[in-house]
């Protein structure tokens, strides 16, 4: 195996996918990354923020909503 140069699908910058990373991805059954490390970190941060928002909606706001409102927000959360 040799190191690969991959272009990020979000920022279009090139990044190196090392042999060690390739081996770890193969061991875990993951596909090659399509985003650079900084874009991956940004995406994880967004998902973490979204999850917190969804939990907040479930715990606080949904108690005050009508049953129709609750079903609408449950569909969004899935």
Secondary structure, DSSP 8 states (H G I E B T S, - for coil): ---EEEE-TTT--EEEE-HHHHHHHHHHT----SS-HHHHHHHHHHHHHHHHHHHHIIIIIHHHS-HHHHHHHHHHH-
